[in-house]
Amino acid sequence: MLTVEAVRGRNGFFTRLLLRSAFFIYRDRRRPSVVVWNGVGEELRLFDVDSWDEAVQKRDRLRRELDELGVEAWADRYAVPATFVNPDDPWRGR
């Protein structure tokens, strides 16, 4: 089961503090984004967008496409790994 959500970006002192380290520049979420969660709670970021309204619009479009296409076709379209889609697969991690 996949869940598509829009996530607000971080801002403030903590973000500026994290930006001082090159490692955290990649991991920091400064702008709104669209993410997908799998059944065990793992998160995969699909898109970073410029505004919250754009994130909500993309989220709604991706939810519609997920309902229309089905999980496998949708995951292929957005390059979501099969190990993320099926986290309970016994071959995962081998």
C-alpha positions as CSV (number, residue, x, y, z in Angstrom):
1,M,0.0,0.0,0.0
2,L,1.4,3.4,-1.0
3,T,0.4,6.8,0.4
4,V,1.2,10.0,-1.5
5,E,1.4,13.2,0.6
6,A,2.6,16.8,0.4
7,V,5.1,17.8,3.0
8,R,5.9,21.4,4.1
9,G,9.5,22.6,4.0
10,R,11.5,23.4,7.0
11,N,12.6,26.9,7.8
12,G,14.2,28.8,10.7
13,F,17.3,28.5,12.8
14,F,17.6,24.7,12.8
15,T,17.6,24.6,9.0
16,R,20.4,27.3,8.8
17,L,22.4,25.3,11.4
18,L,22.1,22.1,9.3
19,L,23.1,23.9,6.2
20,R,26.6,24.5,7.6
21,S,27.4,20.8,7.1
22,A,27.7,19.7,3.5
23,F,26.2,16.3,4.4
24,F,23.0,17.9,5.6
25,I,22.5,20.1,2.5
26,Y,21.5,17.1,0.6
27,R,19.2,15.7,3.3
28,D,17.6,19.0,4.3
29,R,14.1,19.6,3.1
30,R,13.9,23.4,2.7
31,R,11.1,23.5,0.1
32,P,7.7,21.8,0.1
33,S,7.9,18.3,-1.5
34,V,5.7,15.4,-2.5
35,V,6.6,12.1,-0.9
36,V,5.3,8.6,-1.0
37,W,5.2,6.3,2.1
38,N,5.0,2.5,1.8
39,G,3.2,0.1,4.2
40,V,6.1,0.0,6.8
41,G,6.4,3.7,7.0
42,E,9.5,4.3,4.8
43,E,9.5,7.6,2.9
44,L,10.6,8.3,-0.6
45,R,10.8,11.9,-1.9
46,L,9.4,12.2,-5.4
47,F,9.4,16.0,-6.1
48,D,10.7,19.2,-4.6
49,V,8.4,22.1,-5.6
50,D,8.5,25.9,-5.1
51,S,5.3,26.4,-3.2
52,W,2.8,24.6,-1.0
53,D,0.0,25.1,-3.5
54,E,2.1,23.4,-6.2
55,A,2.9,20.5,-3.8
56,V,-0.9,20.0,-3.1
57,Q,-1.7,20.0,-6.8
58,K,1.0,17.5,-7.6
59,R,-0.1,15.3,-4.7
60,D,-3.7,15.3,-5.9
61,R,-2.6,14.5,-9.5
62,L,-0.4,11.6,-8.3
63,R,-3.2,10.2,-6.1
64,R,-5.5,10.2,-9.1
65,E,-2.9,8.5,-11.3
66,L,-2.2,5.9,-8.6
67,D,-5.9,5.0,-8.5
68,E,-6.2,4.9,-12.3
69,L,-3.0,3.1,-13.2
70,G,-2.6,0.7,-10.3
71,V,0.5,0.4,-8.1
72,E,2.9,-1.4,-10.5
73,A,2.3,0.9,-13.5
74,W,2.4,4.0,-11.3
75,A,5.7,2.9,-9.6
76,D,7.3,2.3,-13.1
77,R,6.2,5.7,-14.3
78,Y,7.8,7.5,-11.3
79,A,10.8,5.2,-10.9
80,V,9.8,3.9,-7.4
81,P,11.9,0.8,-6.7
82,A,10.1,-2.5,-6.4
83,T,11.7,-3.1,-3.0
84,F,10.1,0.1,-1.8
85,V,6.7,-0.9,-3.1
86,N,6.9,-4.4,-1.7
87,P,8.8,-4.1,1.6
88,D,7.7,-7.5,2.8
89,D,9.2,-9.3,-0.2
90,P,11.5,-12.1,1.1
91,W,14.1,-11.2,-1.5
92,R,14.5,-7.7,-0.3
93,G,18.1,-6.8,0.7
94,R,19.7,-9.9,-0.8
